[in-house]
Amino acid sequence: MTFVLDENTAGFLPAVRACRALGYDRVTDLPAQGIAPGTLDPDLLRQLGARGRFALVARDGRMLEPLIQRQAWRESGVTIFILGKQWGNLPLAELSRRLLFLWPTLVEHAEQGGQGVAWRVSPKIPGPAPNALRLVTARKDEAGR
């Protein structure tokens, strides 16, 4: 599985380098996957899904709220880790530290959770790393249709 950082996570470059140094070499960004900056979320999800097994790390806390984006995500099979806007308020060094602390848990969840799963990732570290992730589930009205 390849982890892709969306364009809103550009400040994560030091963390990406550190992840690679820890042996997680399948970490990249959208341009490296041939996806242009500014590509709409439904399109980038479909493009990633068509290319294989991907986990997208995104800082757009509302990424799955519009129905069209949620539908594109479900069709793509891409696993998503949503880092809310509070991540952007952290100093870069602290943001990198927290992401590195959580990275093995993100990898484990991505590999064991199957494709097409989405997780919200808290910027707070509430004890063991798995406690920082919360599974995103479909709203009742969307799941029932």
MOPE-V846025 format. One record per residue. N is the residue number from 1. RES is the residue in three letters. SS is DSSP state (~ for helix, > for strand, _ for the rest). PSI is psi in degrees with one decimal (NA if undefined). NEAR is the number of other C-alpha atoms within 10 Angstrom. Layout:
# MOPE-V846025
n=N res=RES ss=SS psi=PSI near=NEAR
n=N res=RES ss=SS psi=PSI near=NEAR
This chain:
# MOPE-V846025
n=1 res=MET ss=_ psi=137.9 near=14
n=2 res=THR ss=> psi=134.0 near=17
n=3 res=PHE ss=> psi=130.9 near=24
n=4 res=VAL ss=> psi=131.1 near=22
n=5 res=LEU ss=> psi=129.5 near=22
n=6 res=ASP ss=_ psi=172.9 near=20
n=7 res=GLU ss=~ psi=-18.6 near=19
n=8 res=ASN ss=~ psi=-3.2 near=14
n=9 res=THR ss=~ psi=25.8 near=17
n=10 res=ALA ss=~ psi=-30.5 near=12
n=11 res=GLY ss=~ psi=-3.3 near=15
n=12 res=PHE ss=~ psi=4.2 near=17
n=13 res=LEU ss=~ psi=-45.2 near=15
n=14 res=PRO ss=~ psi=-37.0 near=16
n=15 res=ALA ss=~ psi=-37.3 near=19
n=16 res=VAL ss=~ psi=-45.8 near=24
n=17 res=ARG ss=~ psi=-40.8 near=14
n=18 res=ALA ss=~ psi=-40.2 near=17
n=19 res=CYS ss=~ psi=-43.4 near=19
n=20 res=ARG ss=~ psi=-39.0 near=14
n=21 res=ALA ss=~ psi=-28.8 near=10
n=22 res=LEU ss=_ psi=-0.9 near=12
n=23 res=GLY ss=_ psi=0.5 near=8
n=24 res=TYR ss=_ psi=80.0 near=16
n=25 res=ASP ss=_ psi=-7.3 near=14
n=26 res=ARG ss=_ psi=55.9 near=13
n=27 res=VAL ss=> psi=127.6 near=18
n=28 res=THR ss=> psi=-171.5 near=18
n=29 res=ASP ss=> psi=175.9 near=20
n=30 res=LEU ss=_ psi=-46.9 near=18
n=31 res=PRO ss=~ psi=-35.3 near=13
n=32 res=ALA ss=~ psi=-20.1 near=9
n=33 res=GLN ss=~ psi=6.7 near=13
n=34 res=GLY ss=_ psi=19.2 near=11
n=35 res=ILE ss=_ psi=118.1 near=15
n=36 res=ALA ss=_ psi=146.8 near=12
n=37 res=PRO ss=_ psi=142.0 near=12
n=38 res=GLY ss=_ psi=-1.6 near=8
n=39 res=THR ss=_ psi=134.1 near=12
n=40 res=LEU ss=_ psi=145.6 near=10
n=41 res=ASP ss=~ psi=-46.6 near=18
n=42 res=PRO ss=~ psi=-37.9 near=19
n=43 res=ASP ss=~ psi=-42.6 near=15
n=44 res=LEU ss=~ psi=-34.5 near=23
n=45 res=LEU ss=~ psi=-44.2 near=25
n=46 res=ARG ss=~ psi=-41.4 near=18
n=47 res=GLN ss=~ psi=-45.1 near=16
n=48 res=LEU ss=~ psi=-44.8 near=22
n=49 res=GLY ss=~ psi=-35.3 near=22
n=50 res=ALA ss=~ psi=-17.6 near=14
n=51 res=ARG ss=~ psi=-10.9 near=10
n=52 res=GLY ss=_ psi=-149.7 near=12
n=53 res=ARG ss=_ psi=113.6 near=19
n=54 res=PHE ss=> psi=150.0 near=24
n=55 res=ALA ss=> psi=125.1 near=26
n=56 res=LEU ss=> psi=128.5 near=24
n=57 res=VAL ss=> psi=113.0 near=24
n=58 res=ALA ss=> psi=144.4 near=21
n=59 res=ARG ss=_ psi=10.2 near=23
n=60 res=ASP ss=_ psi=97.1 near=17
n=61 res=GLY ss=_ psi=-18.8 near=15
n=62 res=ARG ss=_ psi=17.7 near=13
n=63 res=MET ss=_ psi=-37.2 near=17
n=64 res=LEU ss=_ psi=11.6 near=21
n=65 res=GLU ss=_ psi=-48.0 near=11
n=66 res=PRO ss=_ psi=137.3 near=10
n=67 res=LEU ss=~ psi=-38.1 near=11
n=68 res=ILE ss=~ psi=-35.9 near=12
n=69 res=GLN ss=~ psi=-39.1 near=19
n=70 res=ARG ss=~ psi=-40.3 near=18
n=71 res=GLN ss=~ psi=-43.0 near=14
n=72 res=ALA ss=~ psi=-40.5 near=19
n=73 res=TRP ss=~ psi=-47.6 near=26
n=74 res=ARG ss=~ psi=-41.3 near=19
n=75 res=GLU ss=~ psi=-31.4 near=15
n=76 res=SER ss=~ psi=-33.2 near=24
n=77 res=GLY ss=_ psi=7.6 near=22
n=78 res=VAL ss=_ psi=134.4 near=26
n=79 res=THR ss=> psi=136.9 near=27
n=80 res=ILE ss=> psi=135.7 near=27
n=81 res=PHE ss=> psi=113.8 near=27
n=82 res=ILE ss=> psi=117.1 near=23
n=83 res=LEU ss=> psi=111.3 near=23
n=84 res=GLY ss=_ psi=177.5 near=18
n=85 res=LYS ss=~ psi=-22.4 near=13
n=86 res=GLN ss=~ psi=-26.7 near=13
n=87 res=TRP ss=~ psi=-36.0 near=20
n=88 res=GLY ss=~ psi=-16.2 near=15
n=89 res=ASN ss=~ psi=-9.1 near=11
n=90 res=LEU ss=_ psi=142.9 near=13
n=91 res=PRO ss=_ psi=147.2 near=11
n=92 res=LEU ss=~ psi=-42.2 near=16
n=93 res=ALA ss=~ psi=-40.6 near=13
n=94 res=GLU ss=~ psi=-40.5 near=13
n=95 res=LEU ss=~ psi=-47.1 near=20
n=96 res=SER ss=~ psi=-43.3 near=21
n=97 res=ARG ss=~ psi=-45.6 near=15
n=98 res=ARG ss=~ psi=-41.8 near=19
n=99 res=LEU ss=~ psi=-40.9 near=23
n=100 res=LEU ss=~ psi=-38.8 near=18
n=101 res=PHE ss=~ psi=-40.0 near=14
n=102 res=LEU ss=~ psi=-17.7 near=21
n=103 res=TRP ss=~ psi=-48.4 near=18
n=104 res=PRO ss=~ psi=-33.8 near=16
n=105 res=THR ss=~ psi=-40.1 near=18
n=106 res=LEU ss=~ psi=-45.6 near=24
n=107 res=VAL ss=~ psi=-46.4 near=16
n=108 res=GLU ss=~ psi=-45.9 near=11
n=109 res=HIS ss=~ psi=-40.2 near=18
n=110 res=ALA ss=~ psi=-42.0 near=26
n=111 res=GLU ss=~ psi=-32.9 near=14
n=112 res=GLN ss=~ psi=-17.4 near=9
n=113 res=GLY ss=_ psi=-7.0 near=12
n=114 res=GLY ss=_ psi=166.7 near=12
n=115 res=GLN ss=_ psi=152.9 near=19
n=116 res=GLY ss=_ psi=25.0 near=18
n=117 res=VAL ss=_ psi=145.1 near=19
n=118 res=ALA ss=> psi=141.9 near=27
n=119 res=TRP ss=> psi=140.2 near=20
n=120 res=ARG ss=> psi=134.3 near=18
n=121 res=VAL ss=> psi=118.6 near=27
n=122 res=SER ss=_ psi=140.3 near=19
n=123 res=PRO ss=_ psi=-11.8 near=21
n=124 res=LYS ss=_ psi=143.9 near=12
n=125 res=ILE ss=_ psi=93.4 near=16
n=126 res=PRO ss=_ psi=65.0 near=11
n=127 res=GLY ss=_ psi=-140.0 near=8
n=128 res=PRO ss=_ psi=145.7 near=10
n=129 res=ALA ss=~ psi=-41.1 near=18
n=130 res=PRO ss=~ psi=-22.7 near=16
n=131 res=ASN ss=~ psi=-12.7 near=14
n=132 res=ALA ss=~ psi=-9.2 near=18
n=133 res=LEU ss=> psi=138.6 near=22
n=134 res=ARG ss=> psi=125.7 near=14
n=135 res=LEU ss=> psi=134.8 near=11
n=136 res=VAL ss=> psi=127.8 near=14
n=137 res=THR ss=_ psi=157.0 near=11
n=138 res=ALA ss=_ psi=146.6 near=13
n=139 res=ARG ss=_ psi=151.5 near=9
n=140 res=LYS ss=~ psi=-42.6 near=8
n=141 res=ASP ss=~ psi=-30.1 near=7
n=142 res=GLU ss=~ psi=-38.5 near=11
n=143 res=ALA ss=~ psi=-29.7 near=8
n=144 res=GLY ss=_ psi=-6.3 near=7
n=145 res=ARG ss=_ psi=NA near=5
